[in-house]
Amino acid sequence: MRGFDIANITLIQGDEGWIVVDSLTARETATAAMAFARQHLGDRKVTAVIFTHSHADHFGGALGVLSAEEAKARNVPVLAPEGFLEEATSENVMVGTAMVRRAAYMYGSRLPRSPQGLVDTGLGKAVAFGRVGMLPPTHLITEPEQELVLDGVRFVFHNVPGSEAPAEFTFSVPELKAFGGAELMSHTLHNLYTLRGAKVRDALKWARYLDESLAHTAGAEVVFNQHHWPVWGQSNIQDFIIKQRDTYKFIHDQTVRGMNAGHTATEIAESLRLPKALQDHLNVRGYYGTVSHNVKAVYQMYLGWFDAHPANLDPLPPVEAGRRYVAAMGGPEQVVAIAQKAYDAGDYRWSSELLKHVVLADADHEAGRELLARSFEQLGYASEASTWRNVYLTGALELRDGAPEKGFERSAMIDMLEHTPTERFLEAMASSINADKAEDLALTINLVLSDRNESWVLRLENGVMFHRALPPDTQANATLTLSKAFFLRMMTGKAGASDLLLSDEVDIEGSTIDLARFLGLIDKAPGTFPIVTR
């Protein structure tokens, strides 16, 4: 089922009901998709759930497919690749605020649905925004190849970790002559680096998994993936996979060749082109990922951010650099005039580069903002990649309308966060400590989750917080005892300091003042930070 969300739900009919492969991003879209299926295919129960990988658009709608209560009562198997829970929760907790803010650019969530706004994401029409949940896996696929029978259907799973997702598998359904390619394969060039921000993906490993899948699909008559549409026929399947395999391998090898010849990431990205045999094949066109930013991903994976040019070792920050560039070019009006000539000549990359400095130097410069917005629009309209188009057009929108008033609401993810290990929250807490305020403090806080039989000792010193799973420290400044549910309300911003001090669900021993001082060190990022104006 396509079109309900950015990803697909796949239904495989078993002896007793449906085996559901992936569950979209949100409970609302998954509920709608399942209702549609039952309307047209009959009312069948869900007999198994398969999560192909650890990205939220493939598991977030799980509770719209099957309630946690029903899954438990009927002992419904939930399958996922090894490392799934760790990877699914860590990405969204540690840097979720920054990723969601940047994802608004990549996926165009603030853009109007119109020919001048959002038309696609490259993987599907749009990302759904709603309640994100999870069903914890009951079975993990831990072997490179592993066979299981679910509701009378034989599956052969193939683990492909570190490809499109850190935890991912593909699978064969031999008796149906079908192969589920998860997101290892799609009808577009994918991302080795995703513009919302994530760990760089390994192009060499991705190409190797695709090469191995040629053997896994040898008897298949259909390949279905978790984005886009199926591929039918053995010859089409083999060609489909070979073209994708060779594209990732080509980008990897030729980027490395360029690196070893002394070229920088931007130089390689500017010059590298796919061979005609690949370039003319639609499933490797840059509708989502691009050769340009994938080249930079390969460079980043091997050589990192530094291009070895001494001037780039300790550059000025963007705003300060912008002020100095604008002053050196004779002031903002002079720079805008030069940029206008570039714009009129259709050189929108150069006009954007010039105007970037004007807006960084003076965020209120109206003429600079408007011409930069128009430059971004032209770059967006000319972009083959939906992701690039959305980034450019969102930049234009924010130059005119400003940053969003509301940021990332963690409370929308409460159904998923319930299954997130406490340690992930403590890691995020440590990375939210305001070091300037904490520099001269040394505090020890015991955290006890009464309903989970968990005890953590949090130590703050030298502006750094460490946590260890230990019994309460008798010398601690304070001991905070509460339920996991209340802890989650704290972590999602639904319970503040006053709730903590006044609630009957919370017990505090020791110094309330020291506890309040510790909690006051934790910055709460609103997720509305400016991007185009800093």
Secondary structure, 3 states (H helix, E strand, C coil): CCCCCCCCCEEEECCCCEEEECCCCCHHHHHHHHHHHHHHHCCCCEEEEECCECCHHHCCCHHHHCCHHHHHHCCCCEEEECCHHHHHHHHHHHCHHHHHHHHHHHCCCCCCCCCCCCCCCCCCCCCCCCCCCCCCCCEEECCCEEEEEECCEEEEEEECCCCCCCCEEEEEEHHHCEEECCCCCCCCCCCCCCCCCCCCCCHHHHHHHHHHHHHHCCCCCEEECCCCCCEECHHHHHHHHHHHHHHHHHHHHHHHHHHHCCCCHHHHHHHCCCCHHHHCCHHHCCCCCCHHHHHHHHHHHHHCCCCCCHHHCCCCCHHHHHHHHHHHCCCHHHHHHHHHHHHHCCCHHHHHHHHHHHHHHCCCCHHHHHHHHHHHHHHHHCCCCHHHHHHHHHHHHHHHHCCCCCCCCHHHHHHHHCCCCHHHHHHHHHCCECHHHHCCCCEEEEEEECCCCEEEEEEEECCEEEEEECCCCCCCCEEEEECHHHHHHHHCCCCCHHHHHHCCCCEEEECHHHHHHHHCCECCCCCCCCCCCC
